[in-house]
């Protein structure tokens, strides 16, 4: 009974900690598994974690761009026509990159489902467990990528709206 209560407390605490994490924090903690030795599964794993790594870099780069927006809003950074046009260009490139990554997520999601279903047929049988576990972790990486893309796309769209409004105001003042 004591061990059951201890286990329950550990599970509750783990869930409470996980709830407080951002998608980006959770993505940073997800560990890429070792190769299982079956190229099709290893390629999927590498593609899934490669995309997640790319998104984490994009998220870091976006933090820098957000500083410009925050500077405009706080008045710490001067809003000029050239600066706003430059930022709009950067945000449009970022949005385009996110759209491209989203297409990769769709393809990887389909691949992951198929690989997971086929894992029971992996030969040699001794690699079945590793192939299954790697695929499940890789699907988690794809799911985190999808969530991050959604969050970033929403933020970038909002920032583009703000910048477009600033550009319109600047052009009207000329």
Residue pairs with C-beta under 8 A, 6 or more apart in sequence:
18 26
21 29
23 144
23 147
23 148
23 151
24 56
24 59
24 148
26 144
27 52
27 55
27 56
27 141
27 144
27 145
27 148
28 56
30 52
30 137
30 140
30 141
30 144
31 137
32 45
32 49
32 137
32 141
33 45
33 130
33 133
33 134
33 137
33 138
35 42
35 45
35 134
36 42
36 45
36 127
36 130
36 131
36 134
37 127
37 130
38 122
38 127
38 131
40 115
41 115
41 119
41 122
41 131
41 134
41 135
42 134
44 108
44 111
44 112
44 115
44 135
44 138
45 134
45 135
45 137
45 138
47 104
47 108
47 111
48 108
48 112
48 138
48 139
48 141
48 142
48 145
49 138
49 141
51 101
51 104
51 105
51 108
51 141
51 142
51 145
52 141
52 142
52 144
52 145
52 148
54 101
55 101
55 145
55 148
55 149
55 152
56 148
58 94
58 97
58 98
58 101
58 152
59 148
59 152
61 94
62 94
62 152
62 155
62 156
65 87
65 90
65 91
65 94
65 159
66 155
66 159
68 77
68 83
68 87
69 87
69 159
69 162
69 163
70 76
71 77
72 79
72 84
72 162
72 166
73 162
77 83
79 166
79 170
80 170
81 167
81 170
81 171
81 174
84 163
84 166
84 167
84 170
85 167
87 163
88 160
88 163
88 164
88 167
91 156
91 159
91 160
91 163
92 160
94 152
94 156
95 153
95 156
95 157
95 160
98 149
98 152
98 153
98 156
99 153
101 145
101 149
102 146
102 149
102 153
105 142
105 145
105 146
105 149
108 142
108 145
109 139
109 142
109 146
112 135
112 138
112 139
112 142
113 139
115 131
115 135
116 132
116 135
116 136
116 139
119 128
119 131
119 132
119 135
120 128
122 128
122 131
122 132
